Amino acid sequence: MSIDLKQLKYFLAVAEEKSFSRAAERLHISQPPLSQQIQKLENELGVRLFARTTRSFELTAAGKALMTEAADLLARMRMTIDTVRQIDRGEVGRLRVGIVGSAMWGPIPKLLEEFQTRFPRVSWTLHELGPNDQFEALRAKQIDVGFWREPRIDADSLKQSNLKQELGFRESVCVALNQNHPLATRPHVELTDLAGEPMLTLSLDRAPDARYQIQCCVDAGFEPVIFQEVTEPQTVLAMVGAGLGWAMMPETTARVVWPGVTFVPIKTNPPSANLYITYPTQGDAPVVRAFLKILDVGGGQP
């Protein structure tokens, strides 16, 4: 049996108009090919769809049944086509976003708000993971995009993992000090001003950005005295507020009021806290393309 949607569309027009001539006008075709398609449909089904006499033009019982089913089928097909097109535009689907915790103190919430406003039918979830875990999650296709800070992944590792990394937001590092620290009232400090003082940091084994910050101290001319390594940035700041040491944090951290903590800019060569987005270069992911377009990176994604 070979029945196509065009035949059903033609049949439905005739059934609704109760006239071959009016149906032909509605379909913008001549009447002979319309009649041929209806006859072909009847032959394929092996039933009469219309009871034709010189004075009447009525649907048979089979024709009435087909009219209902055809109308429903064509409506569902239109909905399917519309959904497929929405998916291709990234308007329907899901997005799994990996983030480091400090990213939520900066521009990421506003970015997600804009994405939800423009693509309300896309469901998204946040996955708070360190850079190493995000990298592995991207490779395992457990998240769709990832946000983390300096340092960048080297080009060879990205290529081998079919990933691309681009700058999302520029930001510098500042120094978090206890509010009673002698340097807390200065307009800015040098990293070397903190040499010899206890430093608080994220775990060096789990946070590449923490290792990067330590190297920045070394490049500035001193080896920092690491007092404690912790897992969460808010723990670092709680300890700074308690007067247990100083820390290096992204500038956007200062947007939140942390009891007992003062943030002071670094004057000379402040380390970068740039936020990068990493995403796959292979596969068709319209939702990811839509997200990258809002962020204005990716060039529409390869």
Stockholm file with secondary structure:
# STOCKHOLM 1.0

chainA/1-302         MSIDLKQLKYFLAVAEEKSFSRAAERLHISQPPLSQQIQKLENELGVRLFARTTRSFELTAAGKALMTEAADLLARMRMTIDTVRQIDRGEVGRLRVGIVGSAMWGPIPKLLEEFQTRFPRVSWTLHELGPNDQFEALRAKQIDVGFWREPRIDADSLKQSNLKQELGFRESVCVALNQNHPLATRPHVELTDLAGEPMLTLSLDRAPDARYQIQCCVDAGFEPVIFQEVTEPQTVLAMVGAGLGWAMMPETTARVVWPGVTFVPIKTNPPSANLYITYPTQGDAPVVRAFLKILDVGGGQP
#=GR chainA/1-302 SS CCCCHHHHHHHHHHHHHTCHHHHHHHHTSCHHHHHHHHHHHHHHHTSCCEEECSSCEEECHHHHHHHHHHHHHHHHHHHHHHHHHHHHTTCSEEEEEEECGGGGGTTHHHHHHHHHHHCTTEEEEEEECCHHHHHHHHHTTSCSEEEEESSCCCHHHHHHTTEEEEEEECCBEEEEEETTSTTTTSSCBCGGGGTTSEEEEECTTTCHHHHHHHHHHHHHTCCCEEEEEESCHHHHHHHHHTTSCBEEEEGGGGGSCCTTEEEEEBSSSCCBCCEEEEEESSSCCHHHHHHHHHHTCGGGCC
#=GC SS_cons         CCCCHHHHHHHHHHHHHTCHHHHHHHHTSCHHHHHHHHHHHHHHHTSCCEEECSSCEEECHHHHHHHHHHHHHHHHHHHHHHHHHHHHTTCSEEEEEEECGGGGGTTHHHHHHHHHHHCTTEEEEEEECCHHHHHHHHHTTSCSEEEEESSCCCHHHHHHTTEEEEEEECCBEEEEEETTSTTTTSSCBCGGGGTTSEEEEECTTTCHHHHHHHHHHHHHTCCCEEEEEESCHHHHHHHHHTTSCBEEEEGGGGGSCCTTEEEEEBSSSCCBCCEEEEEESSSCCHHHHHHHHHHTCGGGCC
//
